[in-house]
């Protein structure tokens, strides 16, 4: 179930239930644990901070893996990485409302709390059996919105009021241009999580590459004593970047969803062959995108998949500003976004994806590494 304001399923916790003053099922007992593990589940900030002080006293380093739930292999790879480098790993599960725009998919965002807990339990067993890992999953932090925003949830409007962290100009381009409140919400909730958990290291996936650049800048500019670690993008067998939003695609759109990774690979191939200018790299990528879309339009309505390329970017790896030519000492970031439109002429019994197959916006990127110092 949704960790936001809803009780944990009783079969997944070893403590009894109680009712909060608001009437929602809520756990107040200390030392909640996932059965058959030592993983504690914290819902309130004071109890987590008390636990964190003990880790500090015992000289146990803490790594934080922030998530919005709907866990997949990409998240698990970050947790494994955190367990290699820290004594205790904290996984936060919180669907943060302030990073969603007014008309975005907050209500329908996949919420799979019971499954998430089971995945963490299984991973905990895997880590325990792996003698090469330094640490373990020690805690899950699953707060309510009331806990995270004690003065009330800030507005999702672009000009909304509230206590925000805004990182510019890197947060205003690309994803920030398409979703103007997104990075404001991300930076705000991450600042809160960093203040609450005070991790030595925090782990993000490369798939959300602009997010990692924003967070690194925030950590630097606000003198936050934590190290940002970026884990490699985890992909499906056909190259599609793993994402919690992939559940919306359904069978037909899932087959075509690799369009973005294919387009970016064309540009990467050009870079590996020695091309450096924007036209040389993005020109062939754009042509492939047009060709793939044309192929879909030639199919019958009950077979085709329509999509829209939002952007294809060639950007500076530190600022996310567009570049005309790749600096070989810095490399660059190839990134893009595609909007998969709802299935046209759905057939009886066709798998349309979770929530009936709404429009799905997918992002992906490739790091063009420096070739000389």
Buried (B, 14 or more C-beta within 10 A) or exposed (E): BBBBBBBBEEEBBBBEBEEBEEEEBBBEEEEBBBEEBEBBBBBBBEBBBEBBEEBEEEEBBBBBBBBBBBBBEBBBBBBBBBBBBBBBBBBBBBBBBBBBBEEBBBEEBBBBBEEBBBBBBEBBEEBEEEEEBBBBBBBBBBBBBBBBBEEEBBBBEEEBEBEBBEBEEBBBBBBBEBBBBBBBBBBBBBBBBBEBBBBBBBBBBBBBBBBBBBBBBBBEEEEBEBBBBBBEBBBBEEBBBBBBBBBBBBEBBBEBBBBBBBBBBBBBEBBEEEBBBBEBBBBBBBEBBEEBBEEBEEEEEEEBBBBEBBBBBBBBBEEBEBBEBBEBEEBBBBBBBBBBBBBBEBEEEBBBBBBEBBEBBBBBBBBBEBEEE
